[in-house]
């Protein structure tokens, strides 16, 4: 479109320039010719009064010299009684032309080498005609014409260049929004749901950009609803199933107990299949935008209060630290709650009853670190566990828990690490990056490290325990 506008503008401007510049150049040339011949007629008219009075050669030579045109003027006087013809100045016209002018009795022009001559007849007192010849060189006829043509060509070229530049700018103003709209559509089609189009340009393209952005927002909202639904399935189904599975252990032996445990296991497998299918069909969503987020301390307190009842039933000691003041993080409240539930559910699922666990929140200048640690047997191969978190799964596990945690951290530019905790078991560190945020009050400077010796299990009776 841009080059089409440039070509159209170039063609139209060129036609306009040719239509006006060529006739104007011809007019200028004719004006220069008329000016040269008018000057020649004026010079010839200055000699006519002298010829009507006298035909004396000496006097006429002085008159021609006084006119200032002696080099380009000649006077042809016919022979008088008792004398011959008088020729003053350099003769250029042919005898036939001079004779024709005397016979016709009116001025005329004739072509001669190097230019033209004006032949002006003047009646003498004897009744005969003298002929005044004024030479008009070609340089006088074309004087100023070249300059005028150059000026016209320069003006025409400037008009063409200017019109092309204006058309190019207009084309850019039209093409750039259209190109951004295409790029935004391609990015949205590739799954980058944060793609938006600047609402600028002509009215039609601006309205198209508004419609595209509105559509993208709706797509993001729909996918977010789907994501929340999948997370809700994990929260509403996996958590009660974990409690139910743990409670079936107290049923003892017998056909009814075994049947109940088998039914719970079957239900867990079905739920795992549903969650895995929902996750595989779920496209990647975008991270929370500027200004979005939640209070991590509040979310941690809320989820720990939820899990405390089950922890008390199983005789687990719980420690909670770093949640006595607000800790803002750039993630959605539901996402952080889902990640915490996934990690805490893993603690109850993969550690024996009575195993202690802790949740620590560290607020730094550029990051918030959430540590979920336990005193269980630990994870022998953290890399394999993270691989399961990326979707491969294993028997009895969908890998959804670590996948939710990983997506949460990576959406902020952070990461997730699995290591050994100071309690002797597993420690999952969630690094939530605080991009563009100032230093948090009361936080530690830089990354926060725990320096308690490994392998030593602290005494939990001094820790903050949840009822």
C-alpha positions, 0 to 999 in steps of 0.5 A: 500500500505504501509503495502504491501511494508513492507511485500514484503520487509520483505519476500524478505530480509528474503529469501536473508538472509536465502539463504546466511546465512545458507550456510555460517554458514555451511561453518564456521562449516566445517572450524572449524572442518577442523581446529581442525583435522588439529591441531590434524594431526600436533600434531601427526606429531610431535611424528612420528620422535621420534617413528622412532628412539626409542620405549623407554617409558621414552623418548617417554613420554618426547616427548609427554609432550614436544608436549603439548598434553599429556592429549589428546594424546596416543601412542600405540606401538606393542609388540617387541621381548621379550617384551609386547606392550607399551601404553603411555597416556590415551587410548580412541580408541577401540582395533578394530580401532587401529588394523584396522589402523595398517592393513590399514597403513593410518590415519583415525578417529573414534568416541569416547565419548566426541568427535573424535580421529585421529589415525595416523600410524607410521612405526617403525624400526622393520617394524611394525606400532605404532599408535598415537592417538590424541583426538579431543573434540567436543568443539574444533570442534565447537569452534567459530561456535556459535559466527559466527552463532550469528554474521550472525543472527545479520547481517541478523536481521539488514538487515531485520530491515533495509529493513523494515524501508526503505520500510516503509519510501518509503511506507509513501512517496507514501501513504501520498500524496495519502492519502492527495489526497483522503482527499482533494477530500473528502473535495472538495466534502463536499463543502470546496473549499479551499481544496488543495493538496501539490504537493509532492511525486513520480512523478505520485502522484505529477502530480495527485496533480497538476491536482487536484489543477488545477481542484479545482481552476477551480471549485472555479472560476466557482462557483465564477462566479456563485456567481458574477452572482447572485450578479449582478442580485441583483445589476442590478435588485433590485436597478432599481426596487427600484427606479421604485417602488418609482417613481410609488408613484408619479403617483397618482391615476387612472387605469394606475397608479394602473396597473403600480404599480401592474406590478412593484410589480409582477416584484419584486416578480419574481425577488425575486423568481429568486434571492432566487432560485439562492441563495439556489442553490449556494454552499458556496465559500471560503474567499479571500486568502492572498494578496486579498482585496480592498480599503474599503474607495474607494468602499464606496465612489463609492457606495455612489456616485451611491445612492446619486442621488436617495437620492437627489430626495427623500430629504434624508440627507447623511453623509459619514465619515472615507473614507478620507484615504485608508482602506484595507480589505481582501475581494473582491471589488465586494463582499463589493460593493454588501454588501453595495448596499444591506444595502443601498437598504434596507434603501431606501426600508424600510424607508420613503422619507426624512429619513437621513442615514450615512455610517461610516468606522472605521479602527482599528488595527485588524478589520475594522468596517463599520456602515450603520445607518439611522433615520428611524423607526428601526427594532423591532426584529433584531434577526428575521431580521438576521434569514431572512438573513440566508435564510428563507425570508419573503413576499416582501423580499428574505433575500439576502441583510443581507445574502450577508453582513453576508457571507462577514463578516464571510468569514474574521472571523468577524460578523454582528450586528443589533442595534439602531443607534445614528440617532434614527433608525437602525444601521448595523455594519459590523465587517471585521477581519484583520487576520495577518495584522499589525496596520493600520496607523491612526486607533483607537486601539482595537474595535471602539465604538460610544459614542454619546447619543442615541435618539439624531438626529444630525444636518446634515447641518454640515456633509459631504453631497453628491450632 
